[in-house]
Amino acid sequence: MNKPLKGQGFFILLLLIVLIGLGLTLTTQTSAASYTYQDYLEDLKEGTVSRVIIRQNEEAPTGQVSVVDKKDSVQTFNVVNTETAWQAAMDAGISPEVMDISKPNWFMTEILPMILIFVVMFFMFNMMMGRGSSGDNKMMNFGKSRAKMTLNLDGKGTTFKEVAGVAEEKEELQEIVDFLKNPKKYIQVGAKIPKGVILVGPPGTGKTLLAKAVAGEAGVPFFSTSGSDFAEMFVGVGASRVRDLFEQAKRNAPCIIFIDEIDAVARLRGTGMGGGHDEREQTLNQLLVEMDGFGVNEGIIVMAATNRVDILDPAILRPGRFDRKVYVNRPDVKGREEILAVHAKNKPLAEDVDLKRVAQTTAGFTGADLENLLNEAALNAAKEDRAFVKEEDIKRSLIKVGIGMEKKSRVVSEKERRITAYHEAGHAILFHVLPDVGPVYTVSIIPTGSSAAGYTMPLPERDEMYMTKGIMLQNIMVGLGGRIAEEMMFDDVTTGASQDIKQVTRTARSMVTKYGFSDKIGLVNCEVSEDEVFLGRDYGHTRNYSDAVANSIDEEVRAIIDECYGKAKQLLEEHKAVLDACAELLLEKERITKDEFEALFV
């Protein structure tokens, strides 16, 4: 507690010195300004002056005159010419005292300001660099690693029991845990454990949690850092931090080094404006040397996580560095149910909550999404002063997380409500009658936080590993259902289908250019990458096909959409009675469930 106070005390003292100096300067200026040369001449004429003291400046004849009256009070003023003040005193019969020329103190005027500037910069830089866990200043330690070491020797760390939905990934990492516990078993048969393991997968799938679980299971020190912690504005600092990280790891071997978001420092070299002197590239070069250079890093396993493995430098992915890639994908329905069970342990659930049904409803959700879903449901239960979570809480949180918060207070005209009702009914009917999409989970005309006037949420009955041509065509038909329903009922269209049209066009273009679903274009990939380009590499997008092929692609995309439009319109005309009934029910209730919607077809 004393050191921070001392630092604050220094700045308080420095502030006081500055304020006192300013105060003295202002006082001197005020006193000098209150007594003028005319007052001096009048006092000489009246005979009230007993002494006159003249102090010349180094740049003569300017200077300062101090006047002492017969009551020993002193008045001081500055003069442009000290000779006139001296002559006036002589004419009044007073012999002025002329002081030696005052020379400025070089220490006070030159050295002291420099010292004060240095001290202020020292403390400001020290505060910017932050303080360590012990409170010690880290100004001289900015080249040290920022990795945090966690000891899991007491068995209280994260274990594989707390990681659900990734059975195969845990099995693949189990041999690393076994090696850290029993290295002799592998060494005696000449086996070498992978030096590095890179976890690849979408955000929120549990890559960081898996790395913590490996360290917790093995009971070894765990050094965690992120790729951005190595980046710095000073050249060479990133490489220095890499060296220091591995030095710490060697002293605590066997151990695990975990680098989250490694793509921040391990991007493909030669893609920046700095070339080989780029700070990020120097950091990467040092990391490559430490992982598989001339140094020996026995007992150190490097784990990393990224969701952009496609932009990593090939040198860091070769055997000897990151020997193994572990793909952590989105969980399937069984994995989602396991993850929900883990996150529901500390949440009292009502009898109507079926985690299996929730898992079926949340196709495409990651582990982080599922945790957030149950947390939002628990928050809703607490807001309503209930000590348990009901199925209704989970339904509300599913809408909030998946689509956006419903805005029931938004004022919507009756005409717009009717248009929205038919629009959503058009989507819902096609979801129901087409065999490979749906069924419908909820239909609503309540505006949401995503600026949508309503929504139709399907309930996939199974996880699809592949998208077939038939499913993609049906998705296009469902996307066009809202616009078709508007045309049929109001003989006019609105801007509400803009997002549907965008999605439909993207799907149709992917079918033609990416998946080879067009007989006219054939099995040729004509996709233009939409990923962010690197400066210095592929600065502009170049297409690998001619203008004639581009025209053919546009014609095929339009043909697919037009064909789906015709089929979707025919289906809606066949179910026009259900369309009217669904719209009227939505206008009455604003939100209808799966059972209420399916009852309209009976």
Legacy VTK file of the C-alpha trace (Angstrom):
# vtk DataFile Version 3.0
C-alpha trace
ASCII
DATASET POLYDATA
POINTS 602 float
0.000 0.000 0.000
2.920 2.392 0.629
4.420 2.401 -2.843
1.328 3.654 -4.682
0.950 6.376 -2.032
4.552 7.433 -2.530
3.972 7.717 -6.252
0.859 9.811 -5.665
2.714 11.910 -3.106
5.385 12.741 -5.654
2.855 14.079 -8.118
1.075 16.032 -5.370
4.417 17.568 -4.302
5.291 18.400 -7.901
1.897 20.051 -8.375
2.364 22.110 -5.215
5.806 23.316 -6.389
4.356 24.397 -9.730
1.443 26.182 -8.042
3.768 27.964 -5.579
6.039 29.030 -8.442
3.076 30.346 -10.396
1.822 32.104 -7.273
5.151 33.813 -6.664
5.382 34.837 -10.294
1.883 36.269 -10.255
2.574 38.052 -6.948
5.745 39.604 -8.330
4.020 40.630 -11.508
1.124 42.095 -9.546
3.331 44.087 -7.194
5.481 45.275 -10.080
2.468 46.287 -12.073
0.876 48.237 -9.154
3.796 50.717 -8.931
4.729 52.647 -12.083
7.489 54.959 -13.264
5.159 57.954 -12.896
4.542 57.031 -9.241
8.336 56.926 -8.801
8.779 60.422 -10.242
5.980 61.831 -8.038
7.490 60.244 -4.889
10.887 61.773 -5.770
9.230 65.168 -6.206
7.381 64.849 -2.868
10.576 63.755 -1.079
9.199 60.511 0.348
11.970 58.357 -1.146
14.892 57.455 1.064
16.721 54.925 -1.139
16.729 53.897 -4.777
18.168 50.541 -5.788
18.741 49.845 -9.479
19.297 46.307 -10.754
20.324 46.126 -14.374
19.599 43.168 -16.562
22.263 41.456 -18.602
20.734 43.063 -21.715
21.334 46.681 -20.597
19.857 49.240 -20.200
16.679 47.408 -19.118
16.346 46.538 -15.495
14.402 46.751 -12.248
14.123 49.646 -9.790
13.322 49.192 -6.083
12.127 52.296 -4.210
12.368 52.436 -0.389
10.379 55.189 1.288
10.978 56.691 4.721
8.669 54.067 6.274
10.936 51.316 4.898
8.237 49.989 2.545
9.567 48.745 -0.795
8.004 49.242 -4.227
9.475 47.617 -7.310
8.915 48.275 -11.011
10.578 47.424 -14.322
12.090 50.068 -16.572
13.109 50.065 -20.190
16.071 52.384 -19.544
17.741 52.376 -16.129
19.702 55.527 -17.000
16.573 57.707 -16.903
15.637 56.285 -13.482
19.216 56.906 -12.268
19.203 60.506 -13.562
15.800 61.219 -11.965
17.111 60.036 -8.588
20.258 62.178 -8.938
18.169 65.253 -9.802
16.160 64.640 -6.591
19.382 64.577 -4.537
19.395 60.838 -3.963
22.409 58.764 -4.969
20.987 55.468 -6.268
22.551 52.158 -5.388
23.446 50.301 -8.553
23.646 46.537 -8.089
25.805 44.237 -10.188
24.296 42.804 -13.343
22.312 39.733 -12.318
23.152 36.712 -14.431
20.685 33.866 -14.703
21.426 30.726 -12.703
22.273 28.128 -15.371
21.300 25.294 -13.050
17.865 26.745 -12.337
17.178 27.787 -15.937
18.605 24.842 -17.876
19.438 21.801 -15.772
16.523 21.814 -13.303
13.773 22.006 -15.998
15.363 19.080 -17.827
15.480 17.046 -14.613
11.829 17.829 -13.890
10.798 16.840 -17.437
12.726 13.572 -17.155
11.158 12.762 -13.770
7.648 13.477 -15.033
8.188 11.338 -18.159
9.683 8.567 -15.989
6.610 8.337 -13.808
4.141 8.756 -16.693
5.821 5.969 -18.672
5.889 3.839 -15.547
2.137 4.294 -15.059
1.468 3.462 -18.720
3.378 0.195 -18.447
1.240 -0.816 -15.464
2.120 -2.604 -12.273
2.805 -6.237 -11.572
0.900 -8.398 -9.109
3.257 -7.299 -6.336
2.786 -3.624 -7.188
6.378 -3.227 -8.426
6.936 -0.857 -11.320
7.436 -2.514 -14.685
9.011 0.260 -16.699
12.133 -1.721 -17.372
10.225 -4.998 -17.827
8.187 -4.252 -20.944
10.273 -6.831 -22.798
9.151 -9.535 -20.364
6.407 -11.994 -21.169
2.863 -11.139 -20.084
1.827 -14.772 -19.827
0.004 -15.768 -16.651
1.090 -18.976 -14.983
-1.575 -21.138 -13.360
-0.634 -24.033 -11.106
-3.078 -26.919 -11.113
-1.119 -29.072 -8.712
-3.947 -29.185 -6.140
-6.416 -30.726 -8.582
-8.747 -27.693 -8.459
-8.173 -26.681 -12.063
-10.410 -27.302 -15.056
-10.717 -30.978 -16.020
-12.218 -32.927 -18.908
-15.372 -33.502 -16.834
-16.211 -29.828 -17.232
-15.829 -29.969 -21.023
-18.813 -31.545 -22.789
-19.764 -32.141 -26.392
-16.206 -32.766 -27.642
-15.635 -36.463 -26.932
-13.309 -37.126 -29.877
-11.283 -33.983 -29.223
-10.789 -34.971 -25.574
-9.682 -38.440 -26.640
-7.123 -36.939 -29.018
-5.698 -34.721 -26.298
-5.680 -37.484 -23.671
-2.327 -38.861 -24.888
-0.716 -35.470 -24.266
-2.001 -35.600 -20.695
-0.665 -39.131 -20.386
2.745 -38.060 -21.685
2.975 -35.211 -19.181
2.122 -37.613 -16.374
4.247 -40.596 -17.535
6.894 -39.393 -20.019
9.148 -42.453 -19.491
6.528 -44.764 -21.030
6.852 -42.931 -24.333
10.589 -42.249 -24.216
11.534 -45.890 -23.708
9.871 -46.916 -26.984
11.364 -43.971 -28.879
8.080 -42.099 -29.257
8.060 -38.338 -29.435
5.061 -36.472 -28.185
3.834 -33.634 -30.438
5.647 -30.387 -29.681
2.617 -28.337 -30.496
-1.137 -28.757 -30.797
-3.265 -26.181 -32.546
-7.002 -26.096 -31.824
-8.999 -24.975 -34.837
-12.682 -24.135 -34.863
-15.368 -21.441 -34.884
-15.543 -18.949 -31.999
-17.193 -20.251 -28.843
-16.646 -23.976 -29.437
-14.461 -24.439 -26.324
-10.880 -24.291 -27.620
-9.543 -22.334 -24.642
-11.490 -24.507 -22.211
-9.959 -27.643 -23.744
-6.444 -26.268 -23.287
-7.149 -25.479 -19.627
-8.562 -28.963 -19.152
-5.365 -30.543 -20.530
-3.277 -28.622 -18.012
-5.737 -29.419 -15.215
-5.739 -33.135 -16.007
-1.935 -33.298 -16.215
-1.407 -31.213 -13.072
1.358 -29.126 -14.667
1.939 -25.357 -14.808
-0.145 -23.627 -17.456
1.167 -20.450 -19.129
-1.678 -18.622 -20.870
-1.288 -15.619 -23.150
-2.737 -14.273 -26.382
-1.204 -13.400 -29.710
-1.860 -9.700 -29.210
0.205 -9.695 -25.985
3.366 -10.030 -28.078
2.572 -7.097 -30.344
4.060 -3.765 -29.328
4.906 -0.425 -30.885
8.604 -0.881 -30.038
10.539 -3.003 -32.520
11.948 -6.187 -30.977
9.717 -6.237 -27.906
7.528 -9.067 -29.260
10.531 -11.294 -29.945
11.905 -10.486 -26.486
8.607 -11.533 -24.882
8.649 -14.819 -26.807
12.162 -15.564 -25.538
11.207 -14.703 -21.978
8.061 -16.876 -22.175
10.038 -19.942 -23.194
12.713 -19.208 -20.576
10.014 -19.226 -17.887
8.558 -22.416 -19.332
11.958 -24.165 -19.266
12.325 -23.346 -15.592
8.885 -24.885 -14.886
9.010 -27.868 -17.271
7.060 -30.013 -17.818
4.409 -27.424 -18.594
1.981 -26.150 -21.201
2.158 -22.847 -23.068
-1.199 -21.749 -24.454
-1.391 -18.929 -27.025
-4.944 -17.837 -27.731
-5.766 -16.180 -31.072
-2.327 -17.046 -32.446
-3.262 -15.581 -35.840
-2.455 -12.145 -34.343
1.281 -12.962 -34.619
1.463 -15.991 -36.906
-0.057 -14.603 -40.086
1.570 -15.382 -43.399
4.844 -13.479 -43.737
5.392 -11.006 -46.533
1.866 -9.600 -46.367
2.570 -6.341 -44.550
4.087 -3.017 -45.541
7.101 -3.487 -43.263
8.477 -6.558 -45.064
10.986 -8.577 -43.060
11.462 -5.714 -40.600
7.837 -5.760 -39.554
7.522 -6.173 -35.777
4.924 -8.940 -36.116
7.189 -10.902 -38.451
10.141 -10.621 -36.067
7.896 -12.002 -33.319
6.832 -14.884 -35.556
10.430 -15.648 -36.516
11.396 -15.888 -32.847
8.412 -18.139 -32.151
9.465 -20.440 -34.997
12.994 -20.663 -33.589
11.810 -21.372 -30.051
9.394 -24.101 -31.128
11.809 -25.995 -33.343
15.206 -24.358 -33.557
18.590 -25.235 -32.175
17.363 -24.814 -28.610
16.086 -27.704 -26.542
12.575 -27.374 -25.088
12.061 -30.751 -23.493
8.811 -31.121 -21.584
7.234 -27.982 -23.060
4.055 -28.454 -25.078
2.755 -25.444 -26.970
-0.991 -25.245 -27.516
-2.682 -22.561 -29.586
-6.188 -21.665 -30.690
-7.451 -19.903 -33.785
-10.505 -19.674 -35.995
-8.474 -18.470 -39.007
-6.069 -21.329 -39.687
-6.189 -20.448 -43.396
-4.134 -17.275 -42.874
-1.381 -18.818 -40.723
2.184 -19.062 -41.994
2.943 -22.574 -43.331
6.211 -22.660 -41.378
4.412 -22.765 -38.045
2.090 -25.569 -39.138
4.773 -27.998 -40.284
5.662 -31.124 -38.275
8.108 -30.266 -35.511
6.207 -27.163 -34.538
2.450 -27.630 -34.487
2.494 -31.327 -35.218
-1.193 -31.851 -34.669
-4.362 -30.014 -35.584
-7.423 -30.701 -33.466
-10.631 -29.491 -35.112
-13.210 -28.344 -32.560
-16.443 -28.073 -34.524
-19.919 -26.999 -33.508
-21.545 -29.691 -31.373
-24.191 -32.020 -32.762
-27.522 -32.592 -31.029
-26.012 -35.108 -28.586
-23.133 -32.759 -27.781
-25.506 -29.845 -27.264
-27.538 -31.872 -24.810
-24.362 -32.714 -22.850
-23.266 -29.070 -22.828
-26.702 -27.936 -21.645
-26.539 -30.496 -18.829
-23.169 -29.088 -17.694
-24.410 -25.494 -17.652
-27.718 -26.459 -15.998
-26.054 -28.022 -12.935
-26.337 -24.902 -10.794
-29.673 -23.792 -12.239
-32.877 -25.287 -10.764
-35.056 -26.350 -13.699
-38.814 -26.807 -13.688
-40.381 -30.134 -14.641
-41.455 -28.856 -18.065
-37.848 -28.191 -19.164
-36.630 -30.877 -21.571
-32.944 -30.373 -22.371
-33.153 -32.824 -25.265
-35.851 -30.710 -26.909
-33.797 -27.568 -26.262
-30.807 -29.264 -27.905
-32.917 -30.042 -30.983
-34.087 -26.441 -31.124
-30.586 -24.976 -31.024
-29.014 -26.423 -34.170
-25.823 -24.532 -35.033
-25.288 -23.195 -31.505
-21.796 -23.382 -30.004
-20.988 -24.134 -26.371
-20.736 -20.407 -25.613
-24.134 -19.806 -27.239
-25.737 -22.543 -25.138
-24.212 -21.157 -21.934
-25.537 -17.724 -22.817
-28.967 -19.216 -23.603
-29.352 -20.781 -20.149
-27.922 -17.703 -18.461
-30.489 -15.463 -20.178
-33.234 -17.891 -19.096
-31.990 -17.752 -15.486
-31.899 -13.944 -15.629
-35.494 -13.891 -16.847
-36.554 -16.217 -14.001
-34.815 -14.020 -11.432
-36.445 -10.923 -12.923
-39.833 -12.504 -12.299
-38.853 -13.434 -8.716
-38.844 -17.178 -9.366
-36.341 -19.623 -7.892
-36.442 -21.980 -10.891
-36.216 -21.817 -14.693
-39.291 -22.717 -16.760
-39.543 -23.751 -20.387
-41.069 -20.355 -21.175
-37.858 -18.680 -19.912
-35.777 -20.773 -22.314
-38.138 -19.986 -25.204
-37.833 -16.267 -24.525
-34.064 -16.430 -24.251
-33.901 -18.465 -27.486
-35.737 -15.685 -29.314
-33.590 -13.032 -27.641
-30.290 -14.776 -28.434
-31.206 -16.096 -31.888
-33.224 -13.202 -33.328
-33.206 -10.265 -30.952
-35.180 -8.742 -28.132
-38.869 -8.363 -28.899
-40.029 -4.751 -28.835
-43.683 -4.951 -27.896
-43.833 -1.223 -27.145
-43.089 -0.224 -30.736
-46.110 1.434 -32.348
-47.063 -0.344 -35.604
-50.023 0.661 -37.759
-52.782 -1.848 -38.453
-51.912 -1.908 -42.152
-48.266 -2.777 -41.461
-49.293 -5.443 -38.938
-51.504 -7.086 -41.589
-48.702 -6.982 -44.198
-46.283 -8.508 -41.688
-48.795 -11.206 -40.747
-49.189 -12.358 -44.356
-45.431 -12.069 -44.960
-44.570 -14.351 -42.023
-47.449 -16.696 -42.831
-46.004 -17.131 -46.329
-42.644 -18.206 -44.863
-44.275 -20.490 -42.295
-46.506 -22.358 -44.782
-43.570 -23.167 -47.055
-41.537 -24.315 -44.055
-44.373 -26.705 -43.241
-45.248 -28.125 -46.670
-41.707 -28.550 -48.037
-40.243 -31.877 -46.890
-36.608 -30.980 -46.086
-36.971 -27.691 -44.174
-38.750 -26.845 -40.951
-40.931 -27.689 -39.120
-42.035 -24.334 -37.740
-41.231 -23.599 -34.088
-42.623 -20.080 -33.622
-44.232 -17.434 -35.834
-44.471 -13.835 -34.596
-45.336 -10.361 -35.845
-43.737 -8.650 -32.841
-40.858 -6.361 -33.954
-37.405 -7.420 -32.755
-34.117 -5.702 -31.981
-32.809 -6.615 -35.435
-35.243 -4.084 -36.977
-37.357 -6.938 -38.324
-41.124 -6.495 -38.245
-41.601 -10.183 -37.370
-39.950 -13.574 -37.605
-40.549 -17.233 -38.396
-38.324 -19.640 -36.475
-37.976 -23.219 -37.776
-37.191 -26.257 -35.668
-34.731 -28.576 -37.489
-35.374 -32.175 -36.541
-31.764 -33.235 -37.209
-28.302 -31.799 -37.869
-27.360 -31.789 -41.522
-23.742 -32.574 -42.366
-24.252 -31.758 -46.046
-26.515 -29.369 -47.892
-28.111 -31.058 -50.876
-29.239 -29.306 -54.018
-32.859 -30.045 -53.091
-32.522 -28.486 -49.616
-30.906 -25.347 -51.028
-33.707 -24.970 -53.598
-36.291 -25.367 -50.835
-34.512 -22.730 -48.744
-34.760 -20.344 -51.693
-38.483 -21.077 -51.980
-39.008 -20.404 -48.258
-37.053 -17.139 -48.552
-39.332 -15.970 -51.373
-42.519 -16.924 -49.495
-42.910 -13.580 -47.732
-42.651 -11.483 -50.910
-45.035 -13.816 -52.780
-47.654 -13.601 -49.995
-47.503 -9.785 -50.124
-48.052 -9.779 -53.900
-50.961 -12.223 -53.667
-52.882 -10.391 -50.944
-52.093 -6.687 -51.475
-51.162 -6.478 -55.161
-48.129 -4.514 -54.008
-44.723 -5.205 -52.405
-42.729 -3.680 -49.561
-39.085 -3.367 -48.589
-39.582 -5.975 -45.854
-38.250 -8.753 -48.102
-34.890 -7.087 -48.784
-32.935 -9.365 -46.431
-34.767 -12.421 -47.826
-33.806 -11.437 -51.389
-30.188 -10.935 -50.358
-30.021 -14.378 -48.760
-31.802 -16.031 -51.692
-29.382 -14.472 -54.176
-26.366 -15.522 -52.126
-27.628 -19.120 -51.951
-28.364 -19.302 -55.693
-24.979 -17.822 -56.617
-23.181 -20.300 -54.359
-25.026 -23.144 -56.054
-23.738 -21.984 -59.442
-20.198 -20.771 -58.646
-19.155 -22.850 -55.660
-21.001 -26.172 -55.551
-21.311 -27.040 -59.254
-25.113 -27.366 -59.178
-25.566 -25.714 -62.583
-25.620 -27.860 -65.717
-24.759 -24.864 -67.873
-21.644 -23.816 -65.910
-20.696 -27.356 -64.963
-18.253 -28.574 -62.338
-16.134 -25.417 -62.398
-15.417 -23.278 -59.357
-16.064 -19.643 -60.240
-16.236 -18.338 -56.704
-14.609 -14.985 -55.918
-13.184 -14.966 -52.409
-14.980 -12.578 -50.093
-12.351 -12.844 -47.354
-10.475 -9.736 -46.343
-7.433 -9.322 -48.561
-3.909 -8.821 -47.250
-2.065 -5.653 -48.057
0.795 -6.764 -50.284
-0.886 -10.021 -51.353
-3.781 -10.222 -53.802
-4.391 -6.529 -53.317
-7.345 -6.677 -55.678
-9.784 -9.491 -56.347
-9.239 -11.104 -59.722
-11.810 -13.466 -61.173
-10.653 -16.597 -62.972
-13.303 -16.633 -65.673
-14.271 -14.602 -68.715
-17.017 -12.033 -69.193
-19.037 -14.597 -71.143
-18.946 -16.986 -68.174
-19.916 -14.088 -65.864
-22.993 -13.454 -67.997
-23.849 -17.153 -67.904
-23.541 -17.158 -64.102
-25.953 -14.230 -63.841
-28.418 -15.978 -66.143
-28.227 -19.213 -64.145
-28.746 -17.412 -60.824
-31.802 -15.641 -62.206
-33.143 -18.890 -63.684
-32.845 -20.714 -60.346
-34.607 -17.924 -58.454
-37.362 -17.597 -61.075
-38.006 -21.358 -61.048
-38.211 -21.430 -57.235
-40.461 -18.377 -57.296
-42.944 -20.124 -59.568
-43.055 -23.301 -57.457
-43.403 -21.363 -54.190
-46.242 -19.239 -55.585
-48.115 -22.345 -56.738
-47.843 -23.892 -53.236
-49.110 -20.735 -51.532
-52.056 -20.475 -53.937
-52.935 -24.080 -53.086
-52.905 -23.218 -49.368
-54.509 -19.774 -49.615
-57.112 -20.661 -46.968
-54.375 -21.587 -44.494
-52.551 -18.359 -45.429
-55.609 -16.278 -44.499
-56.236 -18.249 -41.308
-52.618 -17.993 -40.186
-52.514 -14.241 -40.810
-55.744 -13.692 -38.852
-54.443 -15.786 -35.944
-51.207 -13.779 -35.913
-53.129 -10.511 -35.864
-55.109 -11.821 -32.903
-52.287 -13.373 -30.817
-49.138 -11.732 -32.323
-47.162 -14.926 -31.646
-48.236 -18.529 -32.304
-46.530 -21.793 -31.395
-45.806 -24.935 -33.417
-48.973 -26.707 -32.261
-51.210 -23.704 -32.962
-49.748 -23.325 -36.449
-49.994 -27.018 -37.381
-53.612 -27.089 -36.202
-54.486 -24.796 -39.126
-53.774 -27.626 -41.599
-56.230 -30.050 -40.010
LINES 1 603
602 0 1 2 3 4 5 6 7 8 9 10 11 12 13 14 15 16 17 18 19 20 21 22 23 24 25 26 27 28 29 30 31 32 33 34 35 36 37 38 39 40 41 42 43 44 45 46 47 48 49 50 51 52 53 54 55 56 57 58 59 60 61 62 63 64 65 66 67 68 69 70 71 72 73 74 75 76 77 78 79 80 81 82 83 84 85 86 87 88 89 90 91 92 93 94 95 96 97 98 99 100 101 102 103 104 105 106 107 108 109 110 111 112 113 114 115 116 117 118 119 120 121 122 123 124 125 126 127 128 129 130 131 132 133 134 135 136 137 138 139 140 141 142 143 144 145 146 147 148 149 150 151 152 153 154 155 156 157 158 159 160 161 162 163 164 165 166 167 168 169 170 171 172 173 174 175 176 177 178 179 180 181 182 183 184 185 186 187 188 189 190 191 192 193 194 195 196 197 198 199 200 201 202 203 204 205 206 207 208 209 210 211 212 213 214 215 216 217 218 219 220 221 222 223 224 225 226 227 228 229 230 231 232 233 234 235 236 237 238 239 240 241 242 243 244 245 246 247 248 249 250 251 252 253 254 255 256 257 258 259 260 261 262 263 264 265 266 267 268 269 270 271 272 273 274 275 276 277 278 279 280 281 282 283 284 285 286 287 288 289 290 291 292 293 294 295 296 297 298 299 300 301 302 303 304 305 306 307 308 309 310 311 312 313 314 315 316 317 318 319 320 321 322 323 324 325 326 327 328 329 330 331 332 333 334 335 336 337 338 339 340 341 342 343 344 345 346 347 348 349 350 351 352 353 354 355 356 357 358 359 360 361 362 363 364 365 366 367 368 369 370 371 372 373 374 375 376 377 378 379 380 381 382 383 384 385 386 387 388 389 390 391 392 393 394 395 396 397 398 399 400 401 402 403 404 405 406 407 408 409 410 411 412 413 414 415 416 417 418 419 420 421 422 423 424 425 426 427 428 429 430 431 432 433 434 435 436 437 438 439 440 441 442 443 444 445 446 447 448 449 450 451 452 453 454 455 456 457 458 459 460 461 462 463 464 465 466 467 468 469 470 471 472 473 474 475 476 477 478 479 480 481 482 483 484 485 486 487 488 489 490 491 492 493 494 495 496 497 498 499 500 501 502 503 504 505 506 507 508 509 510 511 512 513 514 515 516 517 518 519 520 521 522 523 524 525 526 527 528 529 530 531 532 533 534 535 536 537 538 539 540 541 542 543 544 545 546 547 548 549 550 551 552 553 554 555 556 557 558 559 560 561 562 563 564 565 566 567 568 569 570 571 572 573 574 575 576 577 578 579 580 581 582 583 584 585 586 587 588 589 590 591 592 593 594 595 596 597 598 599 600 601
